[in-house]
Amino acid sequence: MEINILKYLTLKRTINAAKILLSFGISKWLKKPVVWGMPISYSIEPTNHCNLKCPECPSGLGILTRPLGLLKMEDYKKIIDEIKDTGFYVQLFFQGEPYINKNLNEMITYAQEKNMYVSISTNGHFINEDNAGEVLKSAPDKIIYSIDGLDEESYQNYRVGGTFEQADKGLRSLIRKKKELGVKKPFVELQFIVMKQNEEQLDEVLKYGKDVGVDKVVFKTMQVTSYENALKFLPSNEKYRRYVVNNGSFSIKGRIKNHCFALWRTSVITWDGRVVPCCFDKDAEHEIGTVNGKSFKSVWNSDDYNRFRQKILTNRKGIDMCTNCTEGLKINIFEIEQ
């Protein structure tokens, strides 16, 4: 089982979740931000450094304008200690490769000791036969393992600087060691971003996932930020696209509505303590505040946060990053019948 929510729902967390749901509903109705609780989930960035140079990733391309760095353990503990009573889901990733931070295993354990569910997303190049056991000693509850091609040509087309061989060996080592030790964690999700260069491999990916022994295979539609990359990467099959492309432009499928649950249910904290509204704000262009020297709660309930929520409730299309967002739209992942 991927996650048993009941395991993490204390009375305080349950009441908080109910307050968030209710206040979001009221906010949609009033077209005015009402926030009665704290986030139920968080993305906390261990680092924005990355070993790869994926062409649609600002971190890998080196085009982030915010500084590069590593989250310090003492800063991380302060965040967890504040949010643990109301939040129960921690994504230890945002930009960058989480395993570059040498304190990652300690971070995972610290949150789990507070009965929090922890997930990691990795390209797998820091997992190997020699350290798989150590990874499993401090295993996240869930690990999203990204492999976007089953041969070197298709893999390196997007995962520039990496190799399928290395990612494959890391995944197989992790699964093999997990079976040897007889442990349940982590739940291993193989994620495959579908693009023009690999869309013919989908059936093979399902077979590959079964052969390796992952718990789940997820096909993800690709995000692009330019018309040039839309032409280069988007698959031929419309079913596997999140965009409509024509006349020299591209736009997200579906209608963008003037509300977004992400602004109530979750928040993102960068390695250096910046609070940003969601995972689409990769370069912290909409930074709302920082937790450096102040509580997260004071930022969450600040006038700046509510002003941003108000923009979402009245003119979400007016915020550039929101026009490329899948929140509320079922177009970012899909399943293939077996």
C-alpha positions as CSV (number, residue, x, y, z in Angstrom):
1,M,0.0,0.0,0.0
2,E,1.3,3.4,-1.0
3,I,0.0,5.3,2.1
4,N,-2.3,4.5,4.9
5,I,-3.6,8.0,5.8
6,L,-5.2,6.8,9.0
7,K,-1.8,5.9,10.4
8,Y,-0.8,9.6,10.4
9,L,-4.1,11.3,11.3
10,T,-3.9,12.3,14.9
11,L,-6.8,14.2,16.4
12,K,-5.0,17.5,16.0
13,R,-4.1,16.7,12.4
14,T,-7.6,15.6,11.5
15,I,-9.1,18.8,13.0
16,N,-6.6,20.9,11.1
17,A,-7.3,19.1,7.8
18,A,-11.1,19.7,8.3
19,K,-10.5,23.4,9.0
20,I,-8.4,23.7,5.8
21,L,-11.0,22.0,3.6
22,L,-13.8,24.1,5.1
23,S,-12.0,27.4,4.8
24,F,-11.0,26.6,1.2
25,G,-14.6,25.9,0.3
26,I,-15.7,29.2,2.0
27,S,-12.9,31.0,0.2
28,K,-14.2,29.8,-3.2
29,W,-17.7,30.9,-2.4
30,L,-16.7,34.3,-1.0
31,K,-13.9,34.9,-3.5
32,K,-11.9,36.1,-0.5
33,P,-9.2,34.1,1.3
34,V,-10.2,32.5,4.5
35,V,-7.5,30.3,6.1
36,W,-8.3,28.5,9.3
37,G,-5.6,25.9,9.5
38,M,-2.0,25.0,8.5
39,P,-0.9,23.0,5.5
40,I,-1.3,19.3,5.6
41,S,1.7,18.7,3.4
42,Y,5.0,20.4,2.6
43,S,7.7,20.4,0.0
44,I,11.1,21.0,1.7
45,E,14.1,21.4,-0.6
46,P,17.3,19.6,0.6
47,T,19.2,21.3,-2.2
48,N,18.8,22.9,-5.6
49,H,22.0,21.5,-6.9
50,C,21.7,18.7,-9.6
51,N,24.1,16.3,-11.3
52,L,22.0,16.3,-14.5
53,K,21.2,19.0,-17.1
54,C,17.6,18.1,-18.1
55,P,16.5,20.7,-20.8
56,E,13.2,21.6,-19.0
57,C,14.7,21.9,-15.5
58,P,16.0,25.3,-14.4
59,S,18.2,23.7,-11.8
60,G,19.9,21.3,-14.2
61,L,20.3,24.0,-16.8
62,G,21.8,26.4,-14.3
63,I,19.4,29.2,-15.0
64,L,18.0,29.6,-11.5
65,T,18.6,33.1,-10.4
66,R,18.3,32.2,-6.7
67,P,21.5,30.9,-5.0
68,L,22.5,27.3,-5.0
69,G,23.0,25.6,-1.7
70,L,22.2,22.9,0.8
71,L,19.6,22.9,3.6
72,K,21.2,22.8,7.0
73,M,20.1,20.1,9.4
74,E,19.4,22.6,12.2
75,D,17.2,24.7,10.0
76,Y,15.3,21.6,8.8
77,K,14.7,20.5,12.4
78,K,13.2,23.8,13.3
79,I,10.8,23.6,10.4
80,I,9.7,20.0,11.2
81,D,9.3,20.8,14.9
82,E,6.9,23.6,14.0
83,I,4.8,21.8,11.5
84,K,4.6,18.3,12.9
85,D,1.4,18.7,14.9
86,T,-0.7,19.7,12.0
87,G,1.2,18.4,8.9
88,F,1.8,14.8,8.1
89,Y,3.2,14.6,4.5
90,V,6.7,15.8,3.7
91,Q,8.1,15.8,0.2
92,L,11.9,16.1,0.6
93,F,12.4,17.5,-2.9
94,F,11.7,20.6,-5.0
95,Q,14.5,21.5,-7.4
96,G,17.7,19.6,-7.5
97,E,18.7,16.0,-6.6
98,P,17.9,15.3,-2.9
99,Y,20.7,12.8,-2.4
100,I,23.3,15.4,-3.1
101,N,22.6,16.6,0.5
102,K,24.6,14.4,2.8
103,N,22.2,14.9,5.6
104,L,19.2,13.5,3.6
105,N,19.0,10.2,5.5
106,E,19.0,12.0,8.8
107,M,16.3,14.3,7.5
108,I,14.1,11.4,6.5
109,T,14.5,9.7,9.9
110,Y,13.8,12.9,11.9
111,A,10.5,13.5,10.1
112,Q,9.5,9.8,10.4
113,E,10.2,10.0,14.2
114,K,7.5,12.6,14.3
115,N,5.1,10.2,12.5
116,M,5.3,12.0,9.2
117,Y,5.1,10.4,5.8
118,V,8.2,11.2,3.7
119,S,8.6,11.0,0.0
120,I,11.7,11.5,-2.2
121,S,12.1,12.0,-5.9
122,T,15.4,11.0,-7.4
123,N,17.2,10.4,-10.7
124,G,18.9,7.4,-9.1
125,H,22.5,8.3,-9.8
126,F,23.5,8.4,-6.2
127,I,22.1,4.9,-5.4
128,N,24.3,1.9,-6.1
129,E,25.2,-1.6,-5.0
130,D,27.5,-0.4,-2.3
131,N,25.2,2.1,-0.6
132,A,21.7,0.6,-1.2
133,G,21.8,-0.9,2.3
134,E,22.5,2.5,3.9
135,V,19.7,4.1,1.8
136,L,17.3,1.5,3.2
137,K,18.4,2.0,6.8
138,S,16.9,5.5,6.5
139,A,14.4,4.7,3.7
140,P,11.7,7.2,2.9
141,D,8.2,5.9,2.9
142,K,8.0,6.5,-0.8
143,I,10.7,7.0,-3.5
144,I,9.9,8.3,-6.9
145,Y,12.5,6.9,-9.3
146,S,12.7,8.8,-12.6
147,I,13.7,6.9,-15.7
148,D,12.6,8.4,-19.0
149,G,14.0,6.0,-21.5
150,L,14.9,2.3,-21.6
151,D,18.0,2.7,-23.8
152,E,20.9,5.2,-23.7
153,E,19.6,7.2,-26.7
154,S,16.1,7.9,-25.4
155,Y,17.3,8.2,-21.8
156,Q,20.1,10.7,-22.5
157,N,17.8,12.7,-24.8
158,Y,16.3,14.3,-21.7
159,R,18.4,13.1,-18.7
160,V,21.5,14.9,-20.1
161,G,24.7,14.0,-18.2
162,G,23.3,10.7,-16.9
163,T,23.1,7.2,-18.2
164,F,20.3,4.6,-18.3
165,E,22.8,2.0,-17.2
166,Q,23.6,3.8,-14.0
167,A,19.9,4.6,-13.2
168,D,18.9,1.0,-14.0
169,K,21.7,-0.4,-11.8
170,G,20.7,1.8,-8.9
171,L,17.1,0.8,-9.1
172,R,17.8,-2.9,-9.4
173,S,20.3,-2.6,-6.5
174,L,17.7,-0.9,-4.3
175,I,14.9,-3.4,-5.1
176,R,17.3,-6.4,-4.7
177,K,18.5,-5.2,-1.3
178,K,15.0,-4.4,-0.2
179,K,14.0,-8.0,-0.9
180,E,17.1,-9.4,0.8
181,L,16.4,-7.4,4.0
182,G,12.7,-8.1,3.9
183,V,11.7,-4.5,4.5
184,K,8.5,-2.8,3.3
185,K,9.9,0.7,2.8
186,P,10.2,2.4,0.5
187,F,7.2,2.1,-1.7
188,V,9.0,2.4,-5.1
189,E,7.2,4.3,-7.8
190,L,8.8,4.3,-11.3
191,Q,8.1,7.6,-13.0
192,F,8.3,7.9,-16.8
193,I,7.9,11.2,-18.5
194,V,6.4,10.6,-21.9
195,M,7.9,12.5,-24.8
196,K,8.3,12.2,-28.6
197,Q,11.6,10.3,-28.1
198,N,10.2,7.5,-25.9
199,E,6.4,7.3,-26.5
200,E,6.8,3.9,-28.3
201,Q,8.3,2.4,-25.1
202,L,5.3,2.5,-22.8
203,D,4.4,-1.2,-23.0
204,E,8.0,-2.0,-22.5
205,V,8.1,0.3,-19.4
206,L,5.3,-1.7,-17.8
207,K,7.2,-4.9,-18.5
208,Y,10.4,-3.3,-17.2
209,G,8.7,-2.2,-14.0
210,K,7.3,-5.7,-13.4
211,D,10.7,-7.3,-14.1
212,V,12.6,-5.0,-11.8
213,G,10.0,-5.3,-9.1
214,V,8.8,-1.7,-8.5
215,D,5.5,-1.2,-6.6
216,K,4.0,1.1,-9.2
217,V,4.6,2.6,-12.7
218,V,3.4,6.2,-13.4
219,F,3.4,7.8,-16.8
220,K,3.7,11.5,-16.6
221,T,2.9,14.1,-19.2
222,M,5.8,16.5,-20.0
223,Q,5.9,20.1,-18.9
224,V,7.4,22.5,-21.4
225,T,8.1,26.3,-21.2
226,S,8.8,27.2,-24.8
227,Y,7.2,26.5,-28.2
228,E,10.6,25.2,-29.4
229,N,10.6,22.5,-26.7
230,A,7.0,21.8,-27.3
231,L,7.9,20.9,-30.9
232,K,11.0,19.0,-29.8
233,F,9.7,16.9,-26.9
234,L,5.9,16.6,-26.9
235,P,4.7,13.2,-28.0
236,S,2.9,12.7,-31.3
237,N,-0.1,11.0,-29.5
238,E,-2.4,13.7,-28.2
239,K,-3.4,11.5,-25.4
240,Y,0.0,11.8,-23.8
241,R,0.1,15.6,-24.0
242,R,-1.0,18.2,-21.4
243,Y,-1.0,20.9,-24.1
244,V,-2.8,22.0,-27.2
245,V,-0.2,23.2,-29.7
246,N,-1.0,25.2,-32.8
247,N,-0.2,28.4,-34.7
248,G,3.2,28.9,-33.0
249,S,1.9,28.7,-29.5
250,F,0.9,26.1,-26.8
251,S,-1.6,26.2,-24.0
252,I,-2.6,23.9,-21.2
253,K,-5.6,21.6,-21.8
254,G,-8.7,22.4,-19.8
255,R,-10.0,25.6,-18.2
256,I,-8.0,27.3,-15.5
257,K,-10.5,28.2,-12.7
258,N,-10.1,31.0,-10.2
259,H,-9.2,28.8,-7.3
260,C,-6.3,26.5,-6.3
261,F,-6.4,24.1,-3.4
262,A,-2.6,24.1,-3.3
263,L,-2.6,27.5,-1.7
264,W,-4.5,26.0,1.3
265,R,-3.2,22.4,1.5
266,T,0.5,22.7,1.0
267,S,3.5,25.0,0.9
268,V,7.1,25.0,-0.4
269,I,10.2,25.9,1.5
270,T,13.5,26.3,-0.3
271,W,16.9,25.2,1.1
272,D,17.6,28.7,2.3
273,G,14.2,29.3,4.0
274,R,12.2,31.0,1.3
275,V,8.5,30.3,1.3
276,V,6.9,30.0,-2.1
277,P,3.3,29.2,-2.9
278,C,3.7,26.0,-4.9
279,C,6.0,23.7,-6.8
280,F,5.5,25.6,-10.1
281,D,7.4,28.6,-8.6
282,K,10.8,27.0,-9.3
283,D,12.8,30.2,-9.1
284,A,11.0,31.7,-6.1
285,E,9.7,34.5,-8.3
286,H,6.6,34.8,-6.0
287,E,8.5,34.5,-2.7
288,I,6.1,35.3,0.1
289,G,8.5,35.4,3.0
290,T,11.2,33.4,4.8
291,V,11.4,31.2,7.9
292,N,14.8,32.6,8.7
293,G,14.3,34.0,12.2
294,K,10.5,33.7,12.2
295,S,7.9,31.0,12.3
296,F,6.3,29.4,9.3
297,K,2.9,30.1,10.7
298,S,3.5,33.9,10.7
299,V,4.4,33.6,6.9
300,W,1.4,31.3,6.2
301,N,-1.0,33.8,7.8
302,S,0.7,36.9,6.5
303,D,-0.9,39.6,4.4
304,D,1.4,38.8,1.6
305,Y,0.2,35.2,1.5
306,N,-3.4,36.3,1.5
307,R,-2.8,38.8,-1.2
308,F,-1.4,36.0,-3.4
309,R,-4.4,33.8,-2.6
310,Q,-6.7,36.7,-3.5
311,K,-5.1,37.0,-6.9
312,I,-5.8,33.3,-7.4
313,L,-9.4,33.7,-6.4
314,T,-10.0,36.6,-8.8
315,N,-7.6,36.2,-11.7
316,R,-5.6,33.0,-11.7
317,K,-4.8,33.5,-15.4
318,G,-3.0,36.7,-14.6
319,I,-0.2,34.8,-12.8
320,D,2.2,33.6,-15.4
321,M,3.2,30.3,-13.7
322,C,-0.5,29.4,-13.2
323,T,-1.1,29.3,-17.0
324,N,1.3,26.3,-17.1
325,C,-0.1,24.5,-14.0
326,T,-1.9,21.2,-13.8
327,E,-3.5,21.8,-10.3
328,G,-7.1,20.7,-10.5
329,L,-6.7,19.2,-14.0
330,K,-6.3,15.5,-14.6
331,I,-3.7,15.9,-17.4
332,N,-0.4,15.4,-15.7
333,I,-0.5,11.6,-15.2
334,F,-2.3,8.8,-17.0
335,E,-2.6,5.0,-16.8
336,I,-2.2,2.3,-19.4
337,E,-4.5,-0.7,-19.2
338,Q,-2.6,-4.0,-18.9
